[in-house]
Amino acid sequence: MRCPFCGNKNDGVIDSRISRNGSSVRRRRECLKCKRRFTTYEYVESVPLMVIKKDGRHEHFDRQKLMNGLLKACEKRPVSVERIEKLVDDIERKLEKKYDQEVKSKDIGEFVMNSLHELDEIAYVRFASVYRQFKDVNQFVKEIKRFLK
């Protein structure tokens, strides 16, 4: 594994853990050159899930893209990275169970919205503002009212 900090190819595994659902292995590693630590995940390789975008384009499901969106929504909120990783795991697992090869981006967004609704109110509204592409304050207020119901 290449160190994300210095690019060195030599590292040592400090700790390995199997995820709760047994579908992945989390490894803490330490670079033997710069001594910095980083985390890697191992997953069983399967047929990639294709995402159908709003404009009809197809692209591979990108777990990291989902993770980045959730990190942005939860920025400066009392939500741990571990909790966000678990949320991504849960969403990915639901998608794999429900969809065989293709999923609409809209469906992924709804999974995220439902999960964030339960996790953190502010993160939910932040994500909704981007996902629903609010054009003005009125749309924003409507979403908050819907949330409060």
Phi and psi in radians as a Rosetta constraint file:
Dihedral C 1 N 2 CA 2 C 2 CIRCULARHARMONIC -1.450 0.35
Dihedral N 2 CA 2 C 2 N 3 CIRCULARHARMONIC 2.318 0.35
Dihedral C 2 N 3 CA 3 C 3 CIRCULARHARMONIC -1.136 0.35
Dihedral N 3 CA 3 C 3 N 4 CIRCULARHARMONIC 2.234 0.35
Dihedral C 3 N 4 CA 4 C 4 CIRCULARHARMONIC -1.254 0.35
Dihedral N 4 CA 4 C 4 N 5 CIRCULARHARMONIC -0.182 0.35
Dihedral C 4 N 5 CA 5 C 5 CIRCULARHARMONIC -1.686 0.35
Dihedral N 5 CA 5 C 5 N 6 CIRCULARHARMONIC -0.821 0.35
Dihedral C 5 N 6 CA 6 C 6 CIRCULARHARMONIC -2.063 0.35
Dihedral N 6 CA 6 C 6 N 7 CIRCULARHARMONIC -0.162 0.35
Dihedral C 6 N 7 CA 7 C 7 CIRCULARHARMONIC 1.484 0.35
Dihedral N 7 CA 7 C 7 N 8 CIRCULARHARMONIC -0.005 0.35
Dihedral C 7 N 8 CA 8 C 8 CIRCULARHARMONIC -1.114 0.35
Dihedral N 8 CA 8 C 8 N 9 CIRCULARHARMONIC 2.503 0.35
Dihedral C 8 N 9 CA 9 C 9 CIRCULARHARMONIC -1.615 0.35
Dihedral N 9 CA 9 C 9 N 10 CIRCULARHARMONIC -0.039 0.35
Dihedral C 9 N 10 CA 10 C 10 CIRCULARHARMONIC -1.863 0.35
Dihedral N 10 CA 10 C 10 N 11 CIRCULARHARMONIC 2.184 0.35
Dihedral C 10 N 11 CA 11 C 11 CIRCULARHARMONIC -2.552 0.35
Dihedral N 11 CA 11 C 11 N 12 CIRCULARHARMONIC 2.926 0.35
Dihedral C 11 N 12 CA 12 C 12 CIRCULARHARMONIC -2.113 0.35
Dihedral N 12 CA 12 C 12 N 13 CIRCULARHARMONIC 2.478 0.35
Dihedral C 12 N 13 CA 13 C 13 CIRCULARHARMONIC -1.481 0.35
Dihedral N 13 CA 13 C 13 N 14 CIRCULARHARMONIC 2.147 0.35
Dihedral C 13 N 14 CA 14 C 14 CIRCULARHARMONIC -1.587 0.35
Dihedral N 14 CA 14 C 14 N 15 CIRCULARHARMONIC -0.694 0.35
Dihedral C 14 N 15 CA 15 C 15 CIRCULARHARMONIC -2.654 0.35
Dihedral N 15 CA 15 C 15 N 16 CIRCULARHARMONIC 2.450 0.35
Dihedral C 15 N 16 CA 16 C 16 CIRCULARHARMONIC -2.228 0.35
Dihedral N 16 CA 16 C 16 N 17 CIRCULARHARMONIC 2.366 0.35
Dihedral C 16 N 17 CA 17 C 17 CIRCULARHARMONIC -2.425 0.35
Dihedral N 17 CA 17 C 17 N 18 CIRCULARHARMONIC 2.426 0.35
Dihedral C 17 N 18 CA 18 C 18 CIRCULARHARMONIC -1.480 0.35
Dihedral N 18 CA 18 C 18 N 19 CIRCULARHARMONIC 2.399 0.35
Dihedral C 18 N 19 CA 19 C 19 CIRCULARHARMONIC -1.112 0.35
Dihedral N 19 CA 19 C 19 N 20 CIRCULARHARMONIC 2.855 0.35
Dihedral C 19 N 20 CA 20 C 20 CIRCULARHARMONIC -1.005 0.35
Dihedral N 20 CA 20 C 20 N 21 CIRCULARHARMONIC -0.677 0.35
Dihedral C 20 N 21 CA 21 C 21 CIRCULARHARMONIC -1.558 0.35
Dihedral N 21 CA 21 C 21 N 22 CIRCULARHARMONIC 0.000 0.35
Dihedral C 21 N 22 CA 22 C 22 CIRCULARHARMONIC 1.329 0.35
Dihedral N 22 CA 22 C 22 N 23 CIRCULARHARMONIC 0.195 0.35
Dihedral C 22 N 23 CA 23 C 23 CIRCULARHARMONIC -1.640 0.35
Dihedral N 23 CA 23 C 23 N 24 CIRCULARHARMONIC -0.107 0.35
Dihedral C 23 N 24 CA 24 C 24 CIRCULARHARMONIC -2.629 0.35
Dihedral N 24 CA 24 C 24 N 25 CIRCULARHARMONIC 2.871 0.35
Dihedral C 24 N 25 CA 25 C 25 CIRCULARHARMONIC -2.135 0.35
Dihedral N 25 CA 25 C 25 N 26 CIRCULARHARMONIC 2.230 0.35
Dihedral C 25 N 26 CA 26 C 26 CIRCULARHARMONIC -1.742 0.35
Dihedral N 26 CA 26 C 26 N 27 CIRCULARHARMONIC 2.250 0.35
Dihedral C 26 N 27 CA 27 C 27 CIRCULARHARMONIC -2.183 0.35
Dihedral N 27 CA 27 C 27 N 28 CIRCULARHARMONIC 2.272 0.35
Dihedral C 27 N 28 CA 28 C 28 CIRCULARHARMONIC -1.608 0.35
Dihedral N 28 CA 28 C 28 N 29 CIRCULARHARMONIC 2.258 0.35
Dihedral C 28 N 29 CA 29 C 29 CIRCULARHARMONIC -2.176 0.35
Dihedral N 29 CA 29 C 29 N 30 CIRCULARHARMONIC 2.710 0.35
Dihedral C 29 N 30 CA 30 C 30 CIRCULARHARMONIC -2.245 0.35
Dihedral N 30 CA 30 C 30 N 31 CIRCULARHARMONIC 2.235 0.35
Dihedral C 30 N 31 CA 31 C 31 CIRCULARHARMONIC -1.180 0.35
Dihedral N 31 CA 31 C 31 N 32 CIRCULARHARMONIC 2.308 0.35
Dihedral C 31 N 32 CA 32 C 32 CIRCULARHARMONIC -1.341 0.35
Dihedral N 32 CA 32 C 32 N 33 CIRCULARHARMONIC -0.240 0.35
Dihedral C 32 N 33 CA 33 C 33 CIRCULARHARMONIC -1.636 0.35
Dihedral N 33 CA 33 C 33 N 34 CIRCULARHARMONIC -1.009 0.35
Dihedral C 33 N 34 CA 34 C 34 CIRCULARHARMONIC -1.671 0.35
Dihedral N 34 CA 34 C 34 N 35 CIRCULARHARMONIC -0.132 0.35
Dihedral C 34 N 35 CA 35 C 35 CIRCULARHARMONIC 1.204 0.35
Dihedral N 35 CA 35 C 35 N 36 CIRCULARHARMONIC 0.159 0.35
Dihedral C 35 N 36 CA 36 C 36 CIRCULARHARMONIC -1.430 0.35
Dihedral N 36 CA 36 C 36 N 37 CIRCULARHARMONIC 2.670 0.35
Dihedral C 36 N 37 CA 37 C 37 CIRCULARHARMONIC -1.871 0.35
Dihedral N 37 CA 37 C 37 N 38 CIRCULARHARMONIC 2.593 0.35
Dihedral C 37 N 38 CA 38 C 38 CIRCULARHARMONIC -2.616 0.35
Dihedral N 38 CA 38 C 38 N 39 CIRCULARHARMONIC 2.859 0.35
Dihedral C 38 N 39 CA 39 C 39 CIRCULARHARMONIC -1.979 0.35
Dihedral N 39 CA 39 C 39 N 40 CIRCULARHARMONIC 2.417 0.35
Dihedral C 39 N 40 CA 40 C 40 CIRCULARHARMONIC -2.190 0.35
Dihedral N 40 CA 40 C 40 N 41 CIRCULARHARMONIC 2.768 0.35
Dihedral C 40 N 41 CA 41 C 41 CIRCULARHARMONIC -2.235 0.35
Dihedral N 41 CA 41 C 41 N 42 CIRCULARHARMONIC 2.452 0.35
Dihedral C 41 N 42 CA 42 C 42 CIRCULARHARMONIC -2.010 0.35
Dihedral N 42 CA 42 C 42 N 43 CIRCULARHARMONIC 2.306 0.35
Dihedral C 42 N 43 CA 43 C 43 CIRCULARHARMONIC -2.212 0.35
Dihedral N 43 CA 43 C 43 N 44 CIRCULARHARMONIC 2.687 0.35
Dihedral C 43 N 44 CA 44 C 44 CIRCULARHARMONIC -1.232 0.35
Dihedral N 44 CA 44 C 44 N 45 CIRCULARHARMONIC 2.280 0.35
Dihedral C 44 N 45 CA 45 C 45 CIRCULARHARMONIC -1.361 0.35
Dihedral N 45 CA 45 C 45 N 46 CIRCULARHARMONIC 2.316 0.35
Dihedral C 45 N 46 CA 46 C 46 CIRCULARHARMONIC -2.420 0.35
Dihedral N 46 CA 46 C 46 N 47 CIRCULARHARMONIC 3.138 0.35
Dihedral C 46 N 47 CA 47 C 47 CIRCULARHARMONIC -1.117 0.35
Dihedral N 47 CA 47 C 47 N 48 CIRCULARHARMONIC 2.188 0.35
Dihedral C 47 N 48 CA 48 C 48 CIRCULARHARMONIC -1.166 0.35
Dihedral N 48 CA 48 C 48 N 49 CIRCULARHARMONIC 2.462 0.35
Dihedral C 48 N 49 CA 49 C 49 CIRCULARHARMONIC -1.376 0.35
Dihedral N 49 CA 49 C 49 N 50 CIRCULARHARMONIC 2.291 0.35
Dihedral C 49 N 50 CA 50 C 50 CIRCULARHARMONIC -1.727 0.35
Dihedral N 50 CA 50 C 50 N 51 CIRCULARHARMONIC 2.387 0.35
Dihedral C 50 N 51 CA 51 C 51 CIRCULARHARMONIC -1.780 0.35
Dihedral N 51 CA 51 C 51 N 52 CIRCULARHARMONIC 2.248 0.35
Dihedral C 51 N 52 CA 52 C 52 CIRCULARHARMONIC -1.660 0.35
Dihedral N 52 CA 52 C 52 N 53 CIRCULARHARMONIC 1.967 0.35
Dihedral C 52 N 53 CA 53 C 53 CIRCULARHARMONIC -1.335 0.35
Dihedral N 53 CA 53 C 53 N 54 CIRCULARHARMONIC 2.907 0.35
Dihedral C 53 N 54 CA 54 C 54 CIRCULARHARMONIC -0.993 0.35
Dihedral N 54 CA 54 C 54 N 55 CIRCULARHARMONIC -0.611 0.35
Dihedral C 54 N 55 CA 55 C 55 CIRCULARHARMONIC -1.518 0.35
Dihedral N 55 CA 55 C 55 N 56 CIRCULARHARMONIC 0.117 0.35
Dihedral C 55 N 56 CA 56 C 56 CIRCULARHARMONIC 1.640 0.35
Dihedral N 56 CA 56 C 56 N 57 CIRCULARHARMONIC -0.196 0.35
Dihedral C 56 N 57 CA 57 C 57 CIRCULARHARMONIC -1.135 0.35
Dihedral N 57 CA 57 C 57 N 58 CIRCULARHARMONIC 2.675 0.35
Dihedral C 57 N 58 CA 58 C 58 CIRCULARHARMONIC -1.969 0.35
Dihedral N 58 CA 58 C 58 N 59 CIRCULARHARMONIC 2.422 0.35
Dihedral C 58 N 59 CA 59 C 59 CIRCULARHARMONIC -2.550 0.35
Dihedral N 59 CA 59 C 59 N 60 CIRCULARHARMONIC 2.758 0.35
Dihedral C 59 N 60 CA 60 C 60 CIRCULARHARMONIC -1.142 0.35
Dihedral N 60 CA 60 C 60 N 61 CIRCULARHARMONIC 2.498 0.35
Dihedral C 60 N 61 CA 61 C 61 CIRCULARHARMONIC -1.094 0.35
Dihedral N 61 CA 61 C 61 N 62 CIRCULARHARMONIC 2.299 0.35
Dihedral C 61 N 62 CA 62 C 62 CIRCULARHARMONIC -2.088 0.35
Dihedral N 62 CA 62 C 62 N 63 CIRCULARHARMONIC 1.820 0.35
Dihedral C 62 N 63 CA 63 C 63 CIRCULARHARMONIC -1.008 0.35
Dihedral N 63 CA 63 C 63 N 64 CIRCULARHARMONIC -0.698 0.35
Dihedral C 63 N 64 CA 64 C 64 CIRCULARHARMONIC -1.162 0.35
Dihedral N 64 CA 64 C 64 N 65 CIRCULARHARMONIC -0.618 0.35
Dihedral C 64 N 65 CA 65 C 65 CIRCULARHARMONIC -1.117 0.35
Dihedral N 65 CA 65 C 65 N 66 CIRCULARHARMONIC -0.724 0.35
Dihedral C 65 N 66 CA 66 C 66 CIRCULARHARMONIC -1.111 0.35
Dihedral N 66 CA 66 C 66 N 67 CIRCULARHARMONIC -0.787 0.35
Dihedral C 66 N 67 CA 67 C 67 CIRCULARHARMONIC -1.043 0.35
Dihedral N 67 CA 67 C 67 N 68 CIRCULARHARMONIC -0.788 0.35
Dihedral C 67 N 68 CA 68 C 68 CIRCULARHARMONIC -1.088 0.35
Dihedral N 68 CA 68 C 68 N 69 CIRCULARHARMONIC -0.711 0.35
Dihedral C 68 N 69 CA 69 C 69 CIRCULARHARMONIC -1.106 0.35
Dihedral N 69 CA 69 C 69 N 70 CIRCULARHARMONIC -0.721 0.35
Dihedral C 69 N 70 CA 70 C 70 CIRCULARHARMONIC -1.226 0.35
Dihedral N 70 CA 70 C 70 N 71 CIRCULARHARMONIC -0.677 0.35
Dihedral C 70 N 71 CA 71 C 71 CIRCULARHARMONIC -1.063 0.35
Dihedral N 71 CA 71 C 71 N 72 CIRCULARHARMONIC -0.713 0.35
Dihedral C 71 N 72 CA 72 C 72 CIRCULARHARMONIC -1.145 0.35
Dihedral N 72 CA 72 C 72 N 73 CIRCULARHARMONIC -0.766 0.35
Dihedral C 72 N 73 CA 73 C 73 CIRCULARHARMONIC -1.131 0.35
Dihedral N 73 CA 73 C 73 N 74 CIRCULARHARMONIC -0.579 0.35
Dihedral C 73 N 74 CA 74 C 74 CIRCULARHARMONIC -1.664 0.35
Dihedral N 74 CA 74 C 74 N 75 CIRCULARHARMONIC 0.095 0.35
Dihedral C 74 N 75 CA 75 C 75 CIRCULARHARMONIC -0.996 0.35
Dihedral N 75 CA 75 C 75 N 76 CIRCULARHARMONIC 2.332 0.35
Dihedral C 75 N 76 CA 76 C 76 CIRCULARHARMONIC 1.072 0.35
Dihedral N 76 CA 76 C 76 N 77 CIRCULARHARMONIC 0.442 0.35
Dihedral C 76 N 77 CA 77 C 77 CIRCULARHARMONIC -1.989 0.35
Dihedral N 77 CA 77 C 77 N 78 CIRCULARHARMONIC 2.760 0.35
Dihedral C 77 N 78 CA 78 C 78 CIRCULARHARMONIC -1.383 0.35
Dihedral N 78 CA 78 C 78 N 79 CIRCULARHARMONIC 0.975 0.35
Dihedral C 78 N 79 CA 79 C 79 CIRCULARHARMONIC -2.140 0.35
Dihedral N 79 CA 79 C 79 N 80 CIRCULARHARMONIC 2.104 0.35
Dihedral C 79 N 80 CA 80 C 80 CIRCULARHARMONIC -1.298 0.35
Dihedral N 80 CA 80 C 80 N 81 CIRCULARHARMONIC 2.719 0.35
Dihedral C 80 N 81 CA 81 C 81 CIRCULARHARMONIC -1.068 0.35
Dihedral N 81 CA 81 C 81 N 82 CIRCULARHARMONIC -0.648 0.35
Dihedral C 81 N 82 CA 82 C 82 CIRCULARHARMONIC -1.071 0.35
Dihedral N 82 CA 82 C 82 N 83 CIRCULARHARMONIC -0.689 0.35
Dihedral C 82 N 83 CA 83 C 83 CIRCULARHARMONIC -1.166 0.35
Dihedral N 83 CA 83 C 83 N 84 CIRCULARHARMONIC -0.687 0.35
Dihedral C 83 N 84 CA 84 C 84 CIRCULARHARMONIC -1.162 0.35
Dihedral N 84 CA 84 C 84 N 85 CIRCULARHARMONIC -0.721 0.35
Dihedral C 84 N 85 CA 85 C 85 CIRCULARHARMONIC -1.052 0.35
Dihedral N 85 CA 85 C 85 N 86 CIRCULARHARMONIC -0.712 0.35
Dihedral C 85 N 86 CA 86 C 86 CIRCULARHARMONIC -1.127 0.35
Dihedral N 86 CA 86 C 86 N 87 CIRCULARHARMONIC -0.701 0.35
Dihedral C 86 N 87 CA 87 C 87 CIRCULARHARMONIC -1.081 0.35
Dihedral N 87 CA 87 C 87 N 88 CIRCULARHARMONIC -0.776 0.35
Dihedral C 87 N 88 CA 88 C 88 CIRCULARHARMONIC -1.085 0.35
Dihedral N 88 CA 88 C 88 N 89 CIRCULARHARMONIC -0.753 0.35
Dihedral C 88 N 89 CA 89 C 89 CIRCULARHARMONIC -0.996 0.35
Dihedral N 89 CA 89 C 89 N 90 CIRCULARHARMONIC -0.819 0.35
Dihedral C 89 N 90 CA 90 C 90 CIRCULARHARMONIC -1.100 0.35
Dihedral N 90 CA 90 C 90 N 91 CIRCULARHARMONIC -0.782 0.35
Dihedral C 90 N 91 CA 91 C 91 CIRCULARHARMONIC -1.127 0.35
Dihedral N 91 CA 91 C 91 N 92 CIRCULARHARMONIC -0.767 0.35
Dihedral C 91 N 92 CA 92 C 92 CIRCULARHARMONIC -1.088 0.35
Dihedral N 92 CA 92 C 92 N 93 CIRCULARHARMONIC -0.736 0.35
Dihedral C 92 N 93 CA 93 C 93 CIRCULARHARMONIC -1.111 0.35
Dihedral N 93 CA 93 C 93 N 94 CIRCULARHARMONIC -0.743 0.35
Dihedral C 93 N 94 CA 94 C 94 CIRCULARHARMONIC -1.088 0.35
Dihedral N 94 CA 94 C 94 N 95 CIRCULARHARMONIC -0.735 0.35
Dihedral C 94 N 95 CA 95 C 95 CIRCULARHARMONIC -1.106 0.35
Dihedral N 95 CA 95 C 95 N 96 CIRCULARHARMONIC -0.752 0.35
Dihedral C 95 N 96 CA 96 C 96 CIRCULARHARMONIC -1.141 0.35
Dihedral N 96 CA 96 C 96 N 97 CIRCULARHARMONIC -0.604 0.35
Dihedral C 96 N 97 CA 97 C 97 CIRCULARHARMONIC -1.278 0.35
Dihedral N 97 CA 97 C 97 N 98 CIRCULARHARMONIC -0.708 0.35
Dihedral C 97 N 98 CA 98 C 98 CIRCULARHARMONIC -1.488 0.35
Dihedral N 98 CA 98 C 98 N 99 CIRCULARHARMONIC -0.566 0.35
Dihedral C 98 N 99 CA 99 C 99 CIRCULARHARMONIC -2.065 0.35
Dihedral N 99 CA 99 C 99 N 100 CIRCULARHARMONIC 2.371 0.35
Dihedral C 99 N 100 CA 100 C 100 CIRCULARHARMONIC -1.428 0.35
Dihedral N 100 CA 100 C 100 N 101 CIRCULARHARMONIC -0.958 0.35
Dihedral C 100 N 101 CA 101 C 101 CIRCULARHARMONIC -2.296 0.35
Dihedral N 101 CA 101 C 101 N 102 CIRCULARHARMONIC -0.514 0.35
Dihedral C 101 N 102 CA 102 C 102 CIRCULARHARMONIC -2.296 0.35
Dihedral N 102 CA 102 C 102 N 103 CIRCULARHARMONIC 2.550 0.35
Dihedral C 102 N 103 CA 103 C 103 CIRCULARHARMONIC -2.489 0.35
Dihedral N 103 CA 103 C 103 N 104 CIRCULARHARMONIC 2.470 0.35
Dihedral C 103 N 104 CA 104 C 104 CIRCULARHARMONIC -1.365 0.35
Dihedral N 104 CA 104 C 104 N 105 CIRCULARHARMONIC 2.497 0.35
Dihedral C 104 N 105 CA 105 C 105 CIRCULARHARMONIC -1.030 0.35
Dihedral N 105 CA 105 C 105 N 106 CIRCULARHARMONIC -0.532 0.35
Dihedral C 105 N 106 CA 106 C 106 CIRCULARHARMONIC -1.055 0.35
Dihedral N 106 CA 106 C 106 N 107 CIRCULARHARMONIC -0.709 0.35
Dihedral C 106 N 107 CA 107 C 107 CIRCULARHARMONIC -1.172 0.35
Dihedral N 107 CA 107 C 107 N 108 CIRCULARHARMONIC -0.683 0.35
Dihedral C 107 N 108 CA 108 C 108 CIRCULARHARMONIC -1.107 0.35
Dihedral N 108 CA 108 C 108 N 109 CIRCULARHARMONIC -0.778 0.35
Dihedral C 108 N 109 CA 109 C 109 CIRCULARHARMONIC -1.016 0.35
Dihedral N 109 CA 109 C 109 N 110 CIRCULARHARMONIC -0.683 0.35
Dihedral C 109 N 110 CA 110 C 110 CIRCULARHARMONIC -1.188 0.35
Dihedral N 110 CA 110 C 110 N 111 CIRCULARHARMONIC -0.693 0.35
Dihedral C 110 N 111 CA 111 C 111 CIRCULARHARMONIC -1.026 0.35
Dihedral N 111 CA 111 C 111 N 112 CIRCULARHARMONIC -0.778 0.35
Dihedral C 111 N 112 CA 112 C 112 CIRCULARHARMONIC -1.138 0.35
Dihedral N 112 CA 112 C 112 N 113 CIRCULARHARMONIC -0.795 0.35
Dihedral C 112 N 113 CA 113 C 113 CIRCULARHARMONIC -1.033 0.35
Dihedral N 113 CA 113 C 113 N 114 CIRCULARHARMONIC -0.804 0.35
Dihedral C 113 N 114 CA 114 C 114 CIRCULARHARMONIC -1.083 0.35
Dihedral N 114 CA 114 C 114 N 115 CIRCULARHARMONIC -0.716 0.35
Dihedral C 114 N 115 CA 115 C 115 CIRCULARHARMONIC -1.194 0.35
Dihedral N 115 CA 115 C 115 N 116 CIRCULARHARMONIC -0.752 0.35
Dihedral C 115 N 116 CA 116 C 116 CIRCULARHARMONIC -1.207 0.35
Dihedral N 116 CA 116 C 116 N 117 CIRCULARHARMONIC -0.550 0.35
Dihedral C 116 N 117 CA 117 C 117 CIRCULARHARMONIC -0.996 0.35
Dihedral N 117 CA 117 C 117 N 118 CIRCULARHARMONIC -0.668 0.35
Dihedral C 117 N 118 CA 118 C 118 CIRCULARHARMONIC -1.434 0.35
Dihedral N 118 CA 118 C 118 N 119 CIRCULARHARMONIC -0.461 0.35
Dihedral C 118 N 119 CA 119 C 119 CIRCULARHARMONIC -1.471 0.35
Dihedral N 119 CA 119 C 119 N 120 CIRCULARHARMONIC -0.935 0.35
Dihedral C 119 N 120 CA 120 C 120 CIRCULARHARMONIC -2.757 0.35
Dihedral N 120 CA 120 C 120 N 121 CIRCULARHARMONIC 2.188 0.35
Dihedral C 120 N 121 CA 121 C 121 CIRCULARHARMONIC -1.079 0.35
Dihedral N 121 CA 121 C 121 N 122 CIRCULARHARMONIC -0.787 0.35
Dihedral C 121 N 122 CA 122 C 122 CIRCULARHARMONIC -1.190 0.35
Dihedral N 122 CA 122 C 122 N 123 CIRCULARHARMONIC -0.748 0.35
Dihedral C 122 N 123 CA 123 C 123 CIRCULARHARMONIC -1.069 0.35
Dihedral N 123 CA 123 C 123 N 124 CIRCULARHARMONIC -0.670 0.35
Dihedral C 123 N 124 CA 124 C 124 CIRCULARHARMONIC -1.049 0.35
Dihedral N 124 CA 124 C 124 N 125 CIRCULARHARMONIC -0.871 0.35
Dihedral C 124 N 125 CA 125 C 125 CIRCULARHARMONIC -1.149 0.35
Dihedral N 125 CA 125 C 125 N 126 CIRCULARHARMONIC -0.690 0.35
Dihedral C 125 N 126 CA 126 C 126 CIRCULARHARMONIC -1.052 0.35
Dihedral N 126 CA 126 C 126 N 127 CIRCULARHARMONIC -0.843 0.35
Dihedral C 126 N 127 CA 127 C 127 CIRCULARHARMONIC -1.124 0.35
Dihedral N 127 CA 127 C 127 N 128 CIRCULARHARMONIC -0.753 0.35
Dihedral C 127 N 128 CA 128 C 128 CIRCULARHARMONIC -1.043 0.35
Dihedral N 128 CA 128 C 128 N 129 CIRCULARHARMONIC -0.678 0.35
Dihedral C 128 N 129 CA 129 C 129 CIRCULARHARMONIC -1.093 0.35
Dihedral N 129 CA 129 C 129 N 130 CIRCULARHARMONIC -0.599 0.35
Dihedral C 129 N 130 CA 130 C 130 CIRCULARHARMONIC -1.457 0.35
Dihedral N 130 CA 130 C 130 N 131 CIRCULARHARMONIC -0.833 0.35
Dihedral C 130 N 131 CA 131 C 131 CIRCULARHARMONIC -1.079 0.35
Dihedral N 131 CA 131 C 131 N 132 CIRCULARHARMONIC -0.783 0.35
Dihedral C 131 N 132 CA 132 C 132 CIRCULARHARMONIC -1.523 0.35
Dihedral N 132 CA 132 C 132 N 133 CIRCULARHARMONIC -0.026 0.35
Dihedral C 132 N 133 CA 133 C 133 CIRCULARHARMONIC 0.898 0.35
Dihedral N 133 CA 133 C 133 N 134 CIRCULARHARMONIC 1.031 0.35
Dihedral C 133 N 134 CA 134 C 134 CIRCULARHARMONIC -1.001 0.35
Dihedral N 134 CA 134 C 134 N 135 CIRCULARHARMONIC 2.328 0.35
Dihedral C 134 N 135 CA 135 C 135 CIRCULARHARMONIC -1.657 0.35
Dihedral N 135 CA 135 C 135 N 136 CIRCULARHARMONIC -0.451 0.35
Dihedral C 135 N 136 CA 136 C 136 CIRCULARHARMONIC -2.670 0.35
Dihedral N 136 CA 136 C 136 N 137 CIRCULARHARMONIC 3.111 0.35
Dihedral C 136 N 137 CA 137 C 137 CIRCULARHARMONIC -1.127 0.35
Dihedral N 137 CA 137 C 137 N 138 CIRCULARHARMONIC -0.590 0.35
Dihedral C 137 N 138 CA 138 C 138 CIRCULARHARMONIC -1.052 0.35
Dihedral N 138 CA 138 C 138 N 139 CIRCULARHARMONIC -0.720 0.35
Dihedral C 138 N 139 CA 139 C 139 CIRCULARHARMONIC -1.116 0.35
Dihedral N 139 CA 139 C 139 N 140 CIRCULARHARMONIC -0.664 0.35
Dihedral C 139 N 140 CA 140 C 140 CIRCULARHARMONIC -1.079 0.35
Dihedral N 140 CA 140 C 140 N 141 CIRCULARHARMONIC -0.817 0.35
Dihedral C 140 N 141 CA 141 C 141 CIRCULARHARMONIC -1.108 0.35
Dihedral N 141 CA 141 C 141 N 142 CIRCULARHARMONIC -0.727 0.35
Dihedral C 141 N 142 CA 142 C 142 CIRCULARHARMONIC -1.017 0.35
Dihedral N 142 CA 142 C 142 N 143 CIRCULARHARMONIC -0.751 0.35
Dihedral C 142 N 143 CA 143 C 143 CIRCULARHARMONIC -1.154 0.35
Dihedral N 143 CA 143 C 143 N 144 CIRCULARHARMONIC -0.687 0.35
Dihedral C 143 N 144 CA 144 C 144 CIRCULARHARMONIC -1.139 0.35
Dihedral N 144 CA 144 C 144 N 145 CIRCULARHARMONIC -0.745 0.35
Dihedral C 144 N 145 CA 145 C 145 CIRCULARHARMONIC -1.067 0.35
Dihedral N 145 CA 145 C 145 N 146 CIRCULARHARMONIC -0.723 0.35
Dihedral C 145 N 146 CA 146 C 146 CIRCULARHARMONIC -1.096 0.35
Dihedral N 146 CA 146 C 146 N 147 CIRCULARHARMONIC -0.669 0.35
Dihedral C 146 N 147 CA 147 C 147 CIRCULARHARMONIC -1.129 0.35
Dihedral N 147 CA 147 C 147 N 148 CIRCULARHARMONIC -0.698 0.35
Dihedral C 147 N 148 CA 148 C 148 CIRCULARHARMONIC -1.242 0.35
Dihedral N 148 CA 148 C 148 N 149 CIRCULARHARMONIC -0.333 0.35
